[in-house]
Amino acid sequence: METTATAIKTKWAIDPMHSEVVFKVKHLMISTVTGSFKNFSGALTTKSEDFENSEVQFTLDVNSIFTNQEMRDNHLRSAEFFDVSKHPTIDFLSTSFKKIKEGDFLLTGNLTIKGITKEVQVKAEFGGSAKDSQGNLKAGFEVTGAIKRKDFGLTANPLTETGGLVLGEEVKLIANIQIARDKNS
């Protein structure tokens, strides 16, 4: 990637075949349920070789939610949770991508779930870059963080017969993302 006094923008697209988006939430406060989104897309636009100050855009297809239990997945798609018929996507648009130390970044941006937009911060650990067998330049990041589900209108939470919560308030987010540099950049 070439850099000059005026920053050259380089476009990168998420490679969904080599990426995953996972979430974890406590169930009955004694164990953790893991789920994922099977369909998503996104892009980065870099202004430097070290990715600092990159612009990040990401979209999840909520209908692709997968927890390995069809009944639970359908419940999560319902109006009681994500309300997929009215809010088919979860969207993220960065406002900042700052290097904390070599290989570690703080990604800040606006996350929209169920029509509610809140600023969130997550960590992005740079895994490195390499060319694939076709000569395409790839780079990888592991993105981790947590959100409070109620901040985004995900308030359903039946009580157990003893009055305990069925679902935890915090949702852990883990995304292993591989991006491919646009050949025209």
Secondary structure, DSSP 8 states (H G I E B T S, - for coil): ----SS---EEEEE-GGG-EEEEEEEETTTEEEEEEES-EEEEEEESSTT-TT-EEEEEEEGGGEE-S-HHHHHHHHSTTTT-TTT--EEEEEEEEEEEEETTEEEEEEEEEETTEEEEEEEEEEEEEEEE-TTS-EEEEEEEEEEEEGGGGT-----B-TTS-BSEEEEEEEEEEEEEEE-TT-
